[in-house]
Amino acid sequence: MEPMIRDARNSDKSKVLNFCKNTFSWGDYIEYVWDYWISEGGLFVVENPNPIGICHTFFSENQVWIEGIRINSDFRRQGLASKLIKYVELISKEKHASFSFMLIDTENLSSLLMAKNLNYKIFQTWNFYSLLPQINNNHKIQFAKNLNQTKISHYVKSWRWLVLDKETSLSLCDQNKIIFSDDSGDISIAILSDSEHFDKTLIVTLSSGSQINTLELISYIQNFGAEKNYQKIQILTKEKLPLTNTLEHKIAFNLMKKFLH
Ligand SMILES: CC(C)(COP(=O)(O)OP(=O)(O)OC[C@H]1O[C@@H](n2cnc3c(N)ncnc32)[C@H](O)[C@@H]1OP(=O)(O)O)[C@@H](O)C(=O)NCCC(=O)NCCS
């Protein structure tokens, strides 16, 4: 039987989670986001006749974000992930999305090869750092109040790189969620957002200008995290940050992009 692609149903959950337990050396996150993805929609399975692969899509502005691509290890190298992605790209074109994006660990060579074969290009490389919350009242930052101070095109929301449109930007400014420091050298800017999938997790998009300015932002974020009782602070940045005993470089990701039309 030719494998078929369809919308995921909640009844697929246990079968899917069965093959998404030990995907990576650290396990997998699908079990934590499954319910959320089902309610959000855009979750697809490939079945044969049981579910043997998944991927999730998220549409915003003129782009589709593709995440959570998983193929049961017994069924790999049969073109199934490629089939799923091509299927999603077709739907995306129907929805007039111009670009498709996905995020791939720079060391995940099989996935990078798959993306390259599907004509995705490395658009940017991002570093993921974890920062420990810590009370620290010594920081000098400013809150962005208008669009001129928010010169960032995309921001990370729940590990999706989304367009920072005017409305979102103004709303984040109103909430004091866009901070910057331009005291010494090039400006550093950070955008703070809560993870929608994980409790007490702060996700920060950081554009690092000078090291001094960035360290001011990091001190503020650390203190903010401690005062608001966040357990985890995840920083995503294109730049390399100065390591401290509370800032750890975890992994680097390629942001893969494809023009769909
Ligand atoms: C990456 C993954 C989704 C690929 O699924 P798949 O169904 O096996 O991929 P496809 O059969 O469509 O592969 C397409 C092409 O990608 C490349 N590729 C895929 N897996 C590869 C591997 N293990 N080694 C080398 N190349 C590989 C090949 O070029 C392949 O074409 P070919 O088989 O004709 O040589 C699958 O290995 C998987 O689930 N891995 C764990 C989860 C993961 O890494 N997900 C992606 C996170 S971004």
Ligand as a Chemical Component Dictionary entry (heavy atoms), coordinates in Angstrom:
data_LIG
# 
_chem_comp.id                   LIG 
_chem_comp.type                 NON-POLYMER 
_chem_comp.pdbx_formal_charge   0 
_chem_comp.three_letter_code    LIG 
# 
loop_
_chem_comp_atom.comp_id 
_chem_comp_atom.atom_id 
_chem_comp_atom.alt_atom_id 
_chem_comp_atom.type_symbol 
_chem_comp_atom.charge 
_chem_comp_atom.model_Cartn_x 
_chem_comp_atom.model_Cartn_y 
_chem_comp_atom.model_Cartn_z 
_chem_comp_atom.pdbx_ordinal 
LIG C1  C1  C 0 15.625 13.366 8.985  1  
LIG C2  C2  C 0 14.434 12.435 8.727  2  
LIG C3  C3  C 0 13.138 13.196 8.979  3  
LIG C4  C4  C 0 14.508 12.001 7.249  4  
LIG O1  O1  O 0 13.375 11.203 6.977  5  
LIG P1  P1  P 0 13.382 10.177 5.736  6  
LIG O2  O2  O 0 11.971 9.825  5.449  7  
LIG O3  O3  O 0 14.319 9.070  6.001  8  
LIG O4  O4  O 0 13.977 11.111 4.598  9  
LIG P2  P2  P 0 13.861 10.875 3.029  10 
LIG O5  O5  O 0 13.763 9.406  2.740  11 
LIG O6  O6  O 0 12.821 11.764 2.480  12 
LIG O7  O7  O 0 15.322 11.374 2.584  13 
LIG C5  C5  C 0 15.525 12.294 1.563  14 
LIG C6  C6  C 0 17.001 12.522 1.368  15 
LIG O8  O8  O 0 17.590 13.055 2.563  16 
LIG C7  C7  C 0 18.917 12.528 2.733  17 
LIG N1  N1  N 0 18.961 11.671 3.930  18 
LIG C8  C8  C 0 17.924 11.330 4.720  19 
LIG N2  N2  N 0 18.378 10.545 5.746  20 
LIG C9  C9  C 0 19.700 10.402 5.564  21 
LIG C10 C10 C 0 20.711 9.716  6.279  22 
LIG N3  N3  N 0 20.451 9.022  7.398  23 
LIG N4  N4  N 0 21.972 9.787  5.825  24 
LIG C11 C11 C 0 22.282 10.479 4.711  25 
LIG N5  N5  N 0 21.339 11.142 3.958  26 
LIG C12 C12 C 0 20.077 11.106 4.401  27 
LIG C13 C13 C 0 19.215 11.698 1.509  28 
LIG O9  O9  O 0 19.761 12.568 0.551  29 
LIG C14 C14 C 0 17.811 11.270 1.111  30 
LIG O10 O10 O 0 17.719 10.928 -0.232 31 
LIG P3  P3  P 0 18.159 9.440  -0.699 32 
LIG O11 O11 O 0 17.556 8.467  0.279  33 
LIG O12 O12 O 0 17.591 9.340  -2.075 34 
LIG O13 O13 O 0 19.648 9.420  -0.668 35 
LIG C15 C15 C 0 14.513 11.157 9.601  36 
LIG O14 O14 O 0 15.815 10.621 9.515  37 
LIG C16 C16 C 0 14.165 11.399 11.048 38 
LIG O15 O15 O 0 13.003 11.288 11.467 39 
LIG N6  N6  N 0 15.189 11.739 11.846 40 
LIG C17 C17 C 0 15.027 12.053 13.248 41 
LIG C18 C18 C 0 14.268 13.335 13.471 42 
LIG C19 C19 C 0 14.886 14.509 12.783 43 
LIG O16 O16 O 0 16.095 14.683 12.709 44 
LIG N7  N7  N 0 13.997 15.357 12.256 45 
LIG C20 C20 C 0 14.352 16.567 11.591 46 
LIG C21 C21 C 0 14.492 17.632 12.584 47 
LIG S1  S1  S 0 14.719 19.159 11.765 48 
# 
loop_
_chem_comp_bond.comp_id 
_chem_comp_bond.atom_id_1 
_chem_comp_bond.atom_id_2 
_chem_comp_bond.value_order 
_chem_comp_bond.pdbx_ordinal 
LIG C1  C2  SING 1  
LIG C2  C3  SING 2  
LIG C2  C4  SING 3  
LIG C2  C15 SING 4  
LIG C4  O1  SING 5  
LIG O1  P1  SING 6  
LIG P1  O2  DOUB 7  
LIG P1  O3  SING 8  
LIG P1  O4  SING 9  
LIG O4  P2  SING 10 
LIG P2  O5  DOUB 11 
LIG P2  O6  SING 12 
LIG P2  O7  SING 13 
LIG O7  C5  SING 14 
LIG C5  C6  SING 15 
LIG C6  O8  SING 16 
LIG C6  C14 SING 17 
LIG O8  C7  SING 18 
LIG C7  N1  SING 19 
LIG C7  C13 SING 20 
LIG N1  C8  SING 21 
LIG N1  C12 SING 22 
LIG C8  N2  DOUB 23 
LIG N2  C9  SING 24 
LIG C9  C10 SING 25 
LIG C9  C12 DOUB 26 
LIG C10 N3  SING 27 
LIG C10 N4  DOUB 28 
LIG N4  C11 SING 29 
LIG C11 N5  DOUB 30 
LIG N5  C12 SING 31 
LIG C13 O9  SING 32 
LIG C13 C14 SING 33 
LIG C14 O10 SING 34 
LIG O10 P3  SING 35 
LIG P3  O11 DOUB 36 
LIG P3  O12 SING 37 
LIG P3  O13 SING 38 
LIG C15 O14 SING 39 
LIG C15 C16 SING 40 
LIG C16 O15 DOUB 41 
LIG C16 N6  SING 42 
LIG N6  C17 SING 43 
LIG C17 C18 SING 44 
LIG C18 C19 SING 45 
LIG C19 O16 DOUB 46 
LIG C19 N7  SING 47 
LIG N7  C20 SING 48 
LIG C20 C21 SING 49 
LIG C21 S1  SING 50 
# 
